Amino acid sequence: MRLVHLDLKGAAPRVSYLEQVFPFLSQLGANGILIEYEDMFPFKGELEILRSPYAYSEEDIERIQQLAEQHKLEVVPLVQTFGHVEFILKHEKYQHLREVERFPNSFNPHVPNTLALLKSILAQVIEKHKRSTWIHIGADEVFHLGEGMDSKNWMSHNKGDVGTMYLKHIKEVLAFLAAQYWGLRVLMWDDMLRKISAGALRVALVAHTCPTAGPFLTKYAESGFESVWFASAFKGTTGPAQTWTPLSYHLKNHLSWLKVMQALPRLVPLRFQGIVLTGWQRYDHYSVLCELLPVGIPSLAICLQTLVNGGFTEEAKRKVLDILGLESVQLEQSTCEGRGAFPGVEIYHMVEQVNGHLKESILKALEEESAIKGWFSPYHRKRQFGNPRNMESFGSKVLKLHEDWESFVRDLRAQLERIYFPDTVEEWMEENVNPYLDQLRDLVRDYQ
C-alpha cells in the first residue's frame, strides 16, 4: 500500500480541491490516503467543542470517501490517542486530562476520563468511516510522559518505567478497538516503541498493531511482529516555517527507503505491508503552516513515481512531467519549468514569486534607494516633512512597485480562497506576505 498523508490540522483544503487531487494521486501511483482530521472532523454532542469553525460537515466526510472509492484509494483515518492532542487539551473542559498541567501536548493515562474520552472520539470517527479496514492511532512524540505526579506515583508503586506505562495505555486503546470493531487493523508510529524492549513489545502489542517503522526492524521481528510499514515524507519535514519544498531532499529520502525495502527480505522475517508518504502541514497544532499542498505536489509526484518504478528512472521522470504538465524539473534548484496542469498550479507559481521576489524587491527599494535614506528617513516620516523635489525622485518607482505587488496579492488571495477556508488564507498572508508588504504600504502612506 502507498498511502498519501493528508494533514488537516492546518490548511485543510475544501472538498472541491480534493475532487481534483484524488484522480492525480491515483494516476501517480497512490492507492490510499491517511487522513489526520484533528479539529476538521465534525464532532458531535459532548465533543462538539473540538470542531474548528471551518470543520468539514458529515456530508463532506462522506463525499471524501466516495471520491476515494471512485479513484481506488483506501481511506485510513488517523486519530491521535496519546501525544499531539493539543487540539483537545487546549480546551479548559479537558485541561484536567493533561500529563503536565502547563502543557497541552499529551494525555495523562492514569485518569479514567482519558480513556473514556478517547473511546468516544474513536467511536465517532470510526462510525463515519465504515468502509475503512484500517485505523491509525498516532501515538508518537508523547512529550513529558512520566513527568506528571500521577505517572511518578504509578511508576514507584508498580516498579515500572515510562515504556511500561506507555504500553499499558496503548494496550487499553487496542483492547477497546479489538472488542468494538472486529477485524479493524491498527497502525501506529513507532518512535516511542524504539526505547522499549522486544520482550515488553511481544507481551503488549504484537497481536494488534503494525508499527510504521524505521531502523529498528530486527527488534520488531524478535518481538513477534509479522508485518511492518514505513513512513517517508514528501513535504513538511525541513522546517516548521518552510514555504517551498526541497525536491532533491525528499527524493533522497525515498531512494533510501527503497534500499531498506529491497534489503528487508534478507534482513528480517517481516512482511513489508505499505508506506505512508507523510506531508505535514504543521509541526503541531500550535506551529505555523509549512508548505501548502499545491506547492508540494511536484515533490509528491516525484516520490510516488520513484516508489512505483523502484527509482527516479527516466520513465518515472517522463511520467511525472507528463501528468503534471511540466517541461522539466530541476531537482537541486527545486524548480519546475512549464505552465503545469496540476490542481493548484497557480498557487504553486505564485508562492514561488512570493518566495523568490517579494521580500527581496521590497527591501531593495526601501534600503538601497539613497534618496529614501537621505530625504525620507524614519525621522522625516515621523515628523512629516520633506522636500518634494527629492521625494519625487523615488516616488514613481515606489508607487509602481506597490501597485504591482498589491495587484499580485489580490490575485494570490483569490486563488487561495478557491482552495482554502478564510482562516488559512489570513494566516498564510500574515506569515508570508504582510511582514514585507506592510513596510511598503507604510512608506507609500507616509509619502502620500
JOVENHU-V109215 format. One record per backbone hydrogen bond with DSSP energy under -1.0 kcal/mol. NH is the residue of the N-H (numbers start at 0). CO is the residue of the C=O. E is the energy in kcal/mol with one decimal. If there is no record, write none. Layout:
nh = {NH NH}
co = {CO CO}
e = {E E}
This chain:
nh = {2 3 4 5 7 13 16 17 18 20 21 24 25 26 27 28 29 30 31 32 33 34 35 39 40 42 46 47 49 50 51 54 55 60 61 62 63 64 65 66 67 68 69 70 71 72 73 75 77 78 80 84 87 88 89 90 93 94 96 97 98 102 106 107 113 115 116 117 118 119 120 121 122 123 124 125 126 127 128 131 134 135 136 142 144 146 151 152 153 154 155 156 157 159 164 165 166 167 168 169 170 171 172 173 174 175 176 177 178 179 180 183 184 186 187 188 189 193 195 200 201 202 203 204 205 207 208 209 211 212 212 219 220 221 222 223 224 227 228 229 231 233 234 241 247 249 250 251 252 253 254 255 256 257 258 259 260 261 262 263 265 266 267 269 270 272 274 275 276 277 277 279 286 289 295 299 300 301 302 303 304 305 306 307 308 310 312 316 317 318 319 320 321 322 323 324 325 326 327 329 333 334 336 339 340 344 347 348 349 350 351 352 353 354 355 356 357 360 361 362 363 364 365 366 367 372 373 374 375 380 381 382 383 384 390 391 393 394 397 398 399 400 401 402 403 404 405 406 407 408 409 410 411 412 413 414 415 416 417 419 424 425 426 427 428 429 430 431 432 433 435 436 437 439 440 441 442 443 444 445 446 447}
co = {274 31 276 33 35 418 13 13 14 16 17 20 21 22 23 25 24 1 1 73 3 75 5 36 37 40 43 44 46 47 38 51 39 56 57 58 59 60 61 62 63 64 65 66 68 67 30 32 34 135 136 104 84 84 85 87 90 91 93 94 105 99 81 96 110 111 112 113 114 115 116 117 118 119 120 121 122 123 125 128 184 76 186 140 141 143 147 148 149 150 151 152 153 154 160 161 162 163 164 165 166 167 168 169 170 171 172 173 174 175 176 180 132 134 209 137 211 189 192 196 197 198 199 200 200 204 204 185 187 210 228 215 216 217 218 220 219 270 210 273 275 277 277 238 330 245 246 247 248 249 250 251 252 253 254 255 256 257 258 259 262 262 263 267 225 227 0 229 2 231 275 234 283 280 291 295 296 297 298 299 300 301 302 303 304 305 310 312 313 314 315 316 317 318 319 320 320 336 336 334 329 329 327 324 323 341 343 344 345 346 347 348 349 350 351 352 352 356 357 358 359 360 361 362 363 368 369 370 371 376 377 378 379 379 386 387 390 390 393 394 395 396 397 398 399 400 401 402 403 404 405 406 407 408 409 410 411 412 413 415 420 421 422 423 424 425 426 427 428 428 432 432 433 435 436 437 438 439 440 441 442 443}
e = {-2.6 -2.3 -2.4 -3.2 -2.4 -3.1 -1.2 -1.4 -2.0 -1.9 -2.7 -2.2 -2.2 -2.4 -2.3 -1.1 -2.7 -1.9 -1.1 -3.3 -2.0 -2.2 -2.5 -2.0 -1.1 -2.3 -1.8 -2.0 -2.5 -1.8 -3.1 -2.1 -2.1 -2.0 -2.0 -2.7 -2.8 -1.6 -2.2 -2.8 -2.2 -2.5 -2.7 -1.6 -1.8 -3.2 -2.6 -3.0 -2.8 -2.8 -1.2 -2.6 -1.7 -2.9 -1.8 -1.4 -1.5 -1.1 -2.1 -1.7 -2.4 -1.5 -2.5 -2.8 -2.0 -1.7 -2.7 -2.4 -2.5 -1.8 -2.3 -3.1 -2.5 -2.0 -2.1 -3.1 -2.4 -1.0 -2.0 -1.4 -2.5 -2.6 -2.9 -2.1 -1.4 -2.3 -2.3 -2.7 -2.4 -2.7 -2.1 -2.4 -2.4 -1.4 -2.0 -2.7 -2.6 -2.2 -1.8 -2.2 -2.8 -1.6 -2.0 -2.7 -2.6 -1.9 -2.1 -3.0 -2.2 -2.4 -2.7 -2.0 -2.9 -2.7 -1.7 -2.2 -1.1 -1.0 -1.7 -2.0 -2.5 -1.9 -2.0 -2.5 -1.2 -2.6 -1.3 -1.9 -2.6 -1.1 -3.0 -1.8 -2.5 -2.7 -1.9 -1.2 -2.1 -2.5 -2.2 -2.1 -2.4 -2.9 -1.0 -1.8 -1.3 -1.5 -2.3 -2.6 -1.7 -1.7 -2.4 -2.3 -1.7 -2.2 -1.6 -1.7 -2.7 -2.7 -2.1 -1.6 -1.1 -1.6 -2.3 -1.9 -3.3 -3.0 -2.7 -2.5 -3.5 -2.0 -1.1 -1.1 -1.3 -2.0 -1.4 -2.6 -2.8 -2.3 -2.7 -2.8 -2.3 -1.8 -1.9 -2.5 -2.3 -2.0 -2.0 -2.6 -2.8 -2.4 -2.3 -2.4 -2.4 -3.0 -2.5 -1.0 -2.0 -2.8 -1.4 -3.3 -1.1 -1.7 -2.9 -1.6 -3.3 -1.9 -2.0 -2.3 -2.3 -3.0 -1.6 -1.6 -2.4 -3.1 -2.6 -3.0 -1.2 -3.2 -2.0 -2.9 -2.1 -1.8 -2.6 -2.8 -2.2 -2.1 -2.8 -2.9 -1.8 -2.6 -2.4 -1.7 -1.0 -1.4 -2.4 -2.6 -1.1 -1.6 -2.1 -2.8 -2.2 -2.3 -2.5 -2.6 -2.8 -2.3 -2.5 -2.3 -2.2 -2.8 -1.8 -1.7 -2.5 -2.7 -2.1 -2.3 -2.8 -2.5 -1.1 -3.3 -1.7 -2.6 -2.3 -2.9 -2.4 -2.8 -2.0 -2.5 -2.3 -2.6 -1.3 -2.6 -2.6 -1.4 -2.9 -2.6 -1.9 -2.5 -2.5 -2.5 -2.6 -2.8}
